[in-house]
Amino acid sequence: MENTRDATDSPLFCDRCMIRLHPGRGNFYVVRIEAVADPTPPEFTEEDLQRDSRQEFERLVAELEMLSEREAMDQVYRRLTIFLCARCYPSWIENPASR
């Protein structure tokens, strides 16, 4: 789910430690994250080329029908905004994947 909060909304809390943030005091960072599925052209093997493309297309369509529009879009593109306090930001920016 996209986080659409704005730094002027109140109250704001750090998305990592939940401390209250105060706009205008310079005590937090706004981090915008954009994730895009692999944008390079696909590679096809000889095996891929031997498959029945119509059957493969129908299989993919059936898979997509089981997903909501949002779930399908999240597999391709997602944008997220998070707010981090001045204490949490330095460790997060050095290693964003850690908790």
Chimera marker file (.cmm) of the C-alpha trace (Angstrom):
<marker_set name="trace">
<marker id="1" x="0.000" y="0.000" z="0.000" r="1" g="1" b="0" radius="0.5"/>
<marker id="2" x="1.388" y="3.395" z="-0.946" r="1" g="1" b="0" radius="0.5"/>
<marker id="3" x="2.071" y="5.738" z="1.915" r="1" g="1" b="0" radius="0.5"/>
<marker id="4" x="0.703" y="9.128" z="0.878" r="1" g="1" b="0" radius="0.5"/>
<marker id="5" x="1.353" y="11.046" z="4.090" r="1" g="1" b="0" radius="0.5"/>
<marker id="6" x="2.790" y="14.497" z="3.724" r="1" g="1" b="0" radius="0.5"/>
<marker id="7" x="5.242" y="16.099" z="6.140" r="1" g="1" b="0" radius="0.5"/>
<marker id="8" x="2.618" y="18.772" z="6.923" r="1" g="1" b="0" radius="0.5"/>
<marker id="9" x="0.048" y="16.219" z="8.173" r="1" g="1" b="0" radius="0.5"/>
<marker id="10" x="-0.053" y="15.759" z="11.904" r="1" g="1" b="0" radius="0.5"/>
<marker id="11" x="0.918" y="13.933" z="13.874" r="1" g="1" b="0" radius="0.5"/>
<marker id="12" x="3.922" y="12.322" z="12.208" r="1" g="1" b="0" radius="0.5"/>
<marker id="13" x="5.897" y="9.425" z="13.630" r="1" g="1" b="0" radius="0.5"/>
<marker id="14" x="9.176" y="7.795" z="12.664" r="1" g="1" b="0" radius="0.5"/>
<marker id="15" x="8.372" y="4.686" z="10.636" r="1" g="1" b="0" radius="0.5"/>
<marker id="16" x="11.150" y="2.820" z="12.426" r="1" g="1" b="0" radius="0.5"/>
<marker id="17" x="10.999" y="3.737" z="16.137" r="1" g="1" b="0" radius="0.5"/>
<marker id="18" x="7.612" y="5.525" z="16.243" r="1" g="1" b="0" radius="0.5"/>
<marker id="19" x="8.943" y="8.662" z="17.985" r="1" g="1" b="0" radius="0.5"/>
<marker id="20" x="6.837" y="11.737" z="17.236" r="1" g="1" b="0" radius="0.5"/>
<marker id="21" x="8.242" y="14.004" z="14.529" r="1" g="1" b="0" radius="0.5"/>
<marker id="22" x="7.755" y="17.756" z="14.452" r="1" g="1" b="0" radius="0.5"/>
<marker id="23" x="7.646" y="19.391" z="11.009" r="1" g="1" b="0" radius="0.5"/>
<marker id="24" x="9.724" y="22.542" z="10.779" r="1" g="1" b="0" radius="0.5"/>
<marker id="25" x="12.215" y="21.511" z="13.455" r="1" g="1" b="0" radius="0.5"/>
<marker id="26" x="14.546" y="19.653" z="11.116" r="1" g="1" b="0" radius="0.5"/>
<marker id="27" x="14.404" y="16.482" z="13.204" r="1" g="1" b="0" radius="0.5"/>
<marker id="28" x="13.429" y="13.979" z="10.511" r="1" g="1" b="0" radius="0.5"/>
<marker id="29" x="13.974" y="12.795" z="6.944" r="1" g="1" b="0" radius="0.5"/>
<marker id="30" x="11.443" y="12.067" z="4.216" r="1" g="1" b="0" radius="0.5"/>
<marker id="31" x="12.549" y="9.000" z="2.253" r="1" g="1" b="0" radius="0.5"/>
<marker id="32" x="10.936" y="8.217" z="-1.091" r="1" g="1" b="0" radius="0.5"/>
<marker id="33" x="11.399" y="4.673" z="-2.359" r="1" g="1" b="0" radius="0.5"/>
<marker id="34" x="10.610" y="3.614" z="-5.903" r="1" g="1" b="0" radius="0.5"/>
<marker id="35" x="10.758" y="-0.075" z="-6.820" r="1" g="1" b="0" radius="0.5"/>
<marker id="36" x="10.567" y="-1.202" z="-10.452" r="1" g="1" b="0" radius="0.5"/>
<marker id="37" x="10.586" y="-4.791" z="-11.697" r="1" g="1" b="0" radius="0.5"/>
<marker id="38" x="13.561" y="-5.758" z="-13.852" r="1" g="1" b="0" radius="0.5"/>
<marker id="39" x="13.309" y="-3.333" z="-16.793" r="1" g="1" b="0" radius="0.5"/>
<marker id="40" x="15.679" y="-5.210" z="-19.112" r="1" g="1" b="0" radius="0.5"/>
<marker id="41" x="14.290" y="-7.149" z="-22.073" r="1" g="1" b="0" radius="0.5"/>
<marker id="42" x="13.586" y="-10.791" z="-21.226" r="1" g="1" b="0" radius="0.5"/>
<marker id="43" x="15.980" y="-13.538" z="-22.237" r="1" g="1" b="0" radius="0.5"/>
<marker id="44" x="14.477" y="-16.485" z="-24.083" r="1" g="1" b="0" radius="0.5"/>
<marker id="45" x="15.935" y="-19.971" z="-24.146" r="1" g="1" b="0" radius="0.5"/>
<marker id="46" x="15.425" y="-22.504" z="-26.893" r="1" g="1" b="0" radius="0.5"/>
<marker id="47" x="13.032" y="-24.270" z="-24.510" r="1" g="1" b="0" radius="0.5"/>
<marker id="48" x="11.006" y="-21.056" z="-24.127" r="1" g="1" b="0" radius="0.5"/>
<marker id="49" x="10.696" y="-20.775" z="-27.905" r="1" g="1" b="0" radius="0.5"/>
<marker id="50" x="9.423" y="-24.366" z="-28.153" r="1" g="1" b="0" radius="0.5"/>
<marker id="51" x="6.471" y="-23.695" z="-25.826" r="1" g="1" b="0" radius="0.5"/>
<marker id="52" x="2.978" y="-23.153" z="-27.166" r="1" g="1" b="0" radius="0.5"/>
<marker id="53" x="2.771" y="-19.353" z="-26.884" r="1" g="1" b="0" radius="0.5"/>
<marker id="54" x="-1.029" y="-19.316" z="-26.927" r="1" g="1" b="0" radius="0.5"/>
<marker id="55" x="-1.214" y="-21.800" z="-24.058" r="1" g="1" b="0" radius="0.5"/>
<marker id="56" x="1.459" y="-19.870" z="-22.137" r="1" g="1" b="0" radius="0.5"/>
<marker id="57" x="-0.464" y="-16.617" z="-22.656" r="1" g="1" b="0" radius="0.5"/>
<marker id="58" x="-3.697" y="-18.212" z="-21.416" r="1" g="1" b="0" radius="0.5"/>
<marker id="59" x="-1.865" y="-19.556" z="-18.340" r="1" g="1" b="0" radius="0.5"/>
<marker id="60" x="-0.492" y="-16.088" z="-17.527" r="1" g="1" b="0" radius="0.5"/>
<marker id="61" x="-3.909" y="-14.477" z="-17.987" r="1" g="1" b="0" radius="0.5"/>
<marker id="62" x="-5.443" y="-17.067" z="-15.635" r="1" g="1" b="0" radius="0.5"/>
<marker id="63" x="-2.760" y="-16.263" z="-13.019" r="1" g="1" b="0" radius="0.5"/>
<marker id="64" x="-3.453" y="-12.539" z="-13.330" r="1" g="1" b="0" radius="0.5"/>
<marker id="65" x="-7.189" y="-13.031" z="-12.959" r="1" g="1" b="0" radius="0.5"/>
<marker id="66" x="-6.545" y="-14.342" z="-9.443" r="1" g="1" b="0" radius="0.5"/>
<marker id="67" x="-4.840" y="-11.077" z="-8.449" r="1" g="1" b="0" radius="0.5"/>
<marker id="68" x="-6.388" y="-7.739" z="-7.654" r="1" g="1" b="0" radius="0.5"/>
<marker id="69" x="-5.340" y="-4.789" z="-9.808" r="1" g="1" b="0" radius="0.5"/>
<marker id="70" x="-3.206" y="-3.545" z="-6.910" r="1" g="1" b="0" radius="0.5"/>
<marker id="71" x="-1.484" y="-6.918" z="-6.400" r="1" g="1" b="0" radius="0.5"/>
<marker id="72" x="-0.657" y="-7.130" z="-10.100" r="1" g="1" b="0" radius="0.5"/>
<marker id="73" x="0.704" y="-3.573" z="-10.145" r="1" g="1" b="0" radius="0.5"/>
<marker id="74" x="2.816" y="-4.176" z="-7.020" r="1" g="1" b="0" radius="0.5"/>
<marker id="75" x="4.643" y="-6.927" z="-8.935" r="1" g="1" b="0" radius="0.5"/>
<marker id="76" x="5.770" y="-4.312" z="-11.466" r="1" g="1" b="0" radius="0.5"/>
<marker id="77" x="5.990" y="-0.926" z="-9.729" r="1" g="1" b="0" radius="0.5"/>
<marker id="78" x="5.648" y="0.479" z="-6.249" r="1" g="1" b="0" radius="0.5"/>
<marker id="79" x="6.346" y="3.829" z="-4.644" r="1" g="1" b="0" radius="0.5"/>
<marker id="80" x="6.544" y="4.368" z="-0.904" r="1" g="1" b="0" radius="0.5"/>
<marker id="81" x="7.288" y="7.365" z="1.309" r="1" g="1" b="0" radius="0.5"/>
<marker id="82" x="8.634" y="6.827" z="4.808" r="1" g="1" b="0" radius="0.5"/>
<marker id="83" x="9.579" y="9.235" z="7.571" r="1" g="1" b="0" radius="0.5"/>
<marker id="84" x="12.655" y="8.610" z="9.719" r="1" g="1" b="0" radius="0.5"/>
<marker id="85" x="13.808" y="10.535" z="12.779" r="1" g="1" b="0" radius="0.5"/>
<marker id="86" x="17.314" y="11.994" z="12.861" r="1" g="1" b="0" radius="0.5"/>
<marker id="87" x="18.420" y="9.146" z="15.173" r="1" g="1" b="0" radius="0.5"/>
<marker id="88" x="17.132" y="6.294" z="12.950" r="1" g="1" b="0" radius="0.5"/>
<marker id="89" x="18.115" y="7.751" z="9.579" r="1" g="1" b="0" radius="0.5"/>
<marker id="90" x="21.934" y="7.298" z="9.722" r="1" g="1" b="0" radius="0.5"/>
<marker id="91" x="21.801" y="3.557" z="10.430" r="1" g="1" b="0" radius="0.5"/>
<marker id="92" x="18.940" y="3.036" z="7.980" r="1" g="1" b="0" radius="0.5"/>
<marker id="93" x="20.641" y="4.853" z="5.089" r="1" g="1" b="0" radius="0.5"/>
<marker id="94" x="23.832" y="2.794" z="5.576" r="1" g="1" b="0" radius="0.5"/>
<marker id="95" x="21.912" y="-0.501" z="5.553" r="1" g="1" b="0" radius="0.5"/>
<marker id="96" x="18.267" y="-0.046" z="4.459" r="1" g="1" b="0" radius="0.5"/>
<marker id="97" x="17.548" y="-3.789" z="4.398" r="1" g="1" b="0" radius="0.5"/>
<marker id="98" x="18.303" y="-4.304" z="8.106" r="1" g="1" b="0" radius="0.5"/>
<marker id="99" x="15.680" y="-4.030" z="10.819" r="1" g="1" b="0" radius="0.5"/>
<link id1="1" id2="2" r="1" g="1" b="0" radius="0.2"/>
<link id1="2" id2="3" r="1" g="1" b="0" radius="0.2"/>
<link id1="3" id2="4" r="1" g="1" b="0" radius="0.2"/>
<link id1="4" id2="5" r="1" g="1" b="0" radius="0.2"/>
<link id1="5" id2="6" r="1" g="1" b="0" radius="0.2"/>
<link id1="6" id2="7" r="1" g="1" b="0" radius="0.2"/>
<link id1="7" id2="8" r="1" g="1" b="0" radius="0.2"/>
<link id1="8" id2="9" r="1" g="1" b="0" radius="0.2"/>
<link id1="9" id2="10" r="1" g="1" b="0" radius="0.2"/>
<link id1="10" id2="11" r="1" g="1" b="0" radius="0.2"/>
<link id1="11" id2="12" r="1" g="1" b="0" radius="0.2"/>
<link id1="12" id2="13" r="1" g="1" b="0" radius="0.2"/>
<link id1="13" id2="14" r="1" g="1" b="0" radius="0.2"/>
<link id1="14" id2="15" r="1" g="1" b="0" radius="0.2"/>
<link id1="15" id2="16" r="1" g="1" b="0" radius="0.2"/>
<link id1="16" id2="17" r="1" g="1" b="0" radius="0.2"/>
<link id1="17" id2="18" r="1" g="1" b="0" radius="0.2"/>
<link id1="18" id2="19" r="1" g="1" b="0" radius="0.2"/>
<link id1="19" id2="20" r="1" g="1" b="0" radius="0.2"/>
<link id1="20" id2="21" r="1" g="1" b="0" radius="0.2"/>
<link id1="21" id2="22" r="1" g="1" b="0" radius="0.2"/>
<link id1="22" id2="23" r="1" g="1" b="0" radius="0.2"/>
<link id1="23" id2="24" r="1" g="1" b="0" radius="0.2"/>
<link id1="24" id2="25" r="1" g="1" b="0" radius="0.2"/>
<link id1="25" id2="26" r="1" g="1" b="0" radius="0.2"/>
<link id1="26" id2="27" r="1" g="1" b="0" radius="0.2"/>
<link id1="27" id2="28" r="1" g="1" b="0" radius="0.2"/>
<link id1="28" id2="29" r="1" g="1" b="0" radius="0.2"/>
<link id1="29" id2="30" r="1" g="1" b="0" radius="0.2"/>
<link id1="30" id2="31" r="1" g="1" b="0" radius="0.2"/>
<link id1="31" id2="32" r="1" g="1" b="0" radius="0.2"/>
<link id1="32" id2="33" r="1" g="1" b="0" radius="0.2"/>
<link id1="33" id2="34" r="1" g="1" b="0" radius="0.2"/>
<link id1="34" id2="35" r="1" g="1" b="0" radius="0.2"/>
<link id1="35" id2="36" r="1" g="1" b="0" radius="0.2"/>
<link id1="36" id2="37" r="1" g="1" b="0" radius="0.2"/>
<link id1="37" id2="38" r="1" g="1" b="0" radius="0.2"/>
<link id1="38" id2="39" r="1" g="1" b="0" radius="0.2"/>
<link id1="39" id2="40" r="1" g="1" b="0" radius="0.2"/>
<link id1="40" id2="41" r="1" g="1" b="0" radius="0.2"/>
<link id1="41" id2="42" r="1" g="1" b="0" radius="0.2"/>
<link id1="42" id2="43" r="1" g="1" b="0" radius="0.2"/>
<link id1="43" id2="44" r="1" g="1" b="0" radius="0.2"/>
<link id1="44" id2="45" r="1" g="1" b="0" radius="0.2"/>
<link id1="45" id2="46" r="1" g="1" b="0" radius="0.2"/>
<link id1="46" id2="47" r="1" g="1" b="0" radius="0.2"/>
<link id1="47" id2="48" r="1" g="1" b="0" radius="0.2"/>
<link id1="48" id2="49" r="1" g="1" b="0" radius="0.2"/>
<link id1="49" id2="50" r="1" g="1" b="0" radius="0.2"/>
<link id1="50" id2="51" r="1" g="1" b="0" radius="0.2"/>
<link id1="51" id2="52" r="1" g="1" b="0" radius="0.2"/>
<link id1="52" id2="53" r="1" g="1" b="0" radius="0.2"/>
<link id1="53" id2="54" r="1" g="1" b="0" radius="0.2"/>
<link id1="54" id2="55" r="1" g="1" b="0" radius="0.2"/>
<link id1="55" id2="56" r="1" g="1" b="0" radius="0.2"/>
<link id1="56" id2="57" r="1" g="1" b="0" radius="0.2"/>
<link id1="57" id2="58" r="1" g="1" b="0" radius="0.2"/>
<link id1="58" id2="59" r="1" g="1" b="0" radius="0.2"/>
<link id1="59" id2="60" r="1" g="1" b="0" radius="0.2"/>
<link id1="60" id2="61" r="1" g="1" b="0" radius="0.2"/>
<link id1="61" id2="62" r="1" g="1" b="0" radius="0.2"/>
<link id1="62" id2="63" r="1" g="1" b="0" radius="0.2"/>
<link id1="63" id2="64" r="1" g="1" b="0" radius="0.2"/>
<link id1="64" id2="65" r="1" g="1" b="0" radius="0.2"/>
<link id1="65" id2="66" r="1" g="1" b="0" radius="0.2"/>
<link id1="66" id2="67" r="1" g="1" b="0" radius="0.2"/>
<link id1="67" id2="68" r="1" g="1" b="0" radius="0.2"/>
<link id1="68" id2="69" r="1" g="1" b="0" radius="0.2"/>
<link id1="69" id2="70" r="1" g="1" b="0" radius="0.2"/>
<link id1="70" id2="71" r="1" g="1" b="0" radius="0.2"/>
<link id1="71" id2="72" r="1" g="1" b="0" radius="0.2"/>
<link id1="72" id2="73" r="1" g="1" b="0" radius="0.2"/>
<link id1="73" id2="74" r="1" g="1" b="0" radius="0.2"/>
<link id1="74" id2="75" r="1" g="1" b="0" radius="0.2"/>
<link id1="75" id2="76" r="1" g="1" b="0" radius="0.2"/>
<link id1="76" id2="77" r="1" g="1" b="0" radius="0.2"/>
<link id1="77" id2="78" r="1" g="1" b="0" radius="0.2"/>
<link id1="78" id2="79" r="1" g="1" b="0" radius="0.2"/>
<link id1="79" id2="80" r="1" g="1" b="0" radius="0.2"/>
<link id1="80" id2="81" r="1" g="1" b="0" radius="0.2"/>
<link id1="81" id2="82" r="1" g="1" b="0" radius="0.2"/>
<link id1="82" id2="83" r="1" g="1" b="0" radius="0.2"/>
<link id1="83" id2="84" r="1" g="1" b="0" radius="0.2"/>
<link id1="84" id2="85" r="1" g="1" b="0" radius="0.2"/>
<link id1="85" id2="86" r="1" g="1" b="0" radius="0.2"/>
<link id1="86" id2="87" r="1" g="1" b="0" radius="0.2"/>
<link id1="87" id2="88" r="1" g="1" b="0" radius="0.2"/>
<link id1="88" id2="89" r="1" g="1" b="0" radius="0.2"/>
<link id1="89" id2="90" r="1" g="1" b="0" radius="0.2"/>
<link id1="90" id2="91" r="1" g="1" b="0" radius="0.2"/>
<link id1="91" id2="92" r="1" g="1" b="0" radius="0.2"/>
<link id1="92" id2="93" r="1" g="1" b="0" radius="0.2"/>
<link id1="93" id2="94" r="1" g="1" b="0" radius="0.2"/>
<link id1="94" id2="95" r="1" g="1" b="0" radius="0.2"/>
<link id1="95" id2="96" r="1" g="1" b="0" radius="0.2"/>
<link id1="96" id2="97" r="1" g="1" b="0" radius="0.2"/>
<link id1="97" id2="98" r="1" g="1" b="0" radius="0.2"/>
<link id1="98" id2="99" r="1" g="1" b="0" radius="0.2"/>
</marker_set>
